């Protein structure tokens, strides 16, 4: 009986490594979607006022593109 325990544990470990569990946030990040807030932080890492202005413009552009897509 004890001979089967290490074999079973090894097989279970291989299966666990082969089947990765992904978090929903990880799927969003790998899909290439970037929020306006994250894009602003990348563009202006040290300037808070510029980030706020960039985020505002980004949101306006996003809403305009959504309205155009909904109209078609």
N, C-alpha and C positions, 0 to 999 in steps of 0.2 A: 504494500500500500504506500509506504513512504518513498518508494522508487518513482511512483507516478507523480508525486507532488512537485518535484523540481521540473519535470518535463511539462506538466500542465502550467506551471508558473511561467516558464520560458515561452510557451506558445501564447499565453494570454498577454505577456509583455510585447511580443512581436505584433500581435493583432492591435494592441493599444497604440503602438507607435505607427502602424500602417494607416490607422483611421484617425486623422487629426480632427479635433473638435474646434470649430471656428466660432468666435463670438460675432454677434450681429455687427458690432462696430468695426471689426476687422474686415468683414465682407464689404462694408461701405467704403472703407479706406482703400481696399484693393480694387474696387470698381472704378476708381478714378474720380469720384465725386468729392469736391472740395467746397466747403461752406465759404461764404463771404468773409466771415470772421477769421477763418484759418488762412484764407488767401491774403487778407490784410496783414495778418501777423507775419506771413512770409515776405510780403512786399516791404513792410515798414516795421522791422522788429523793435526799434528803439523809440519810435515817434508815435505817441498815443493819439495826438490830434490828427495826424495824417492817416492813421489806421481808421479812425472814426469816419473821416471824409471818404476814404476808399470804400469802407463797408457800406456807407450810405449810397454811394454811386453804384456799387455792385448790386445792392438790393433793388434799386430802381431799374437797372438794366435787366435783372432777372425777372422782375414783375412785368416789364414791357415785353420781354420775350415770351413769357407765359401767356400774356394777353394776345399776342400775335399768333401763337400756336393754337390758342383756343378759338380764334376767329376763323381759322382755316378749317 
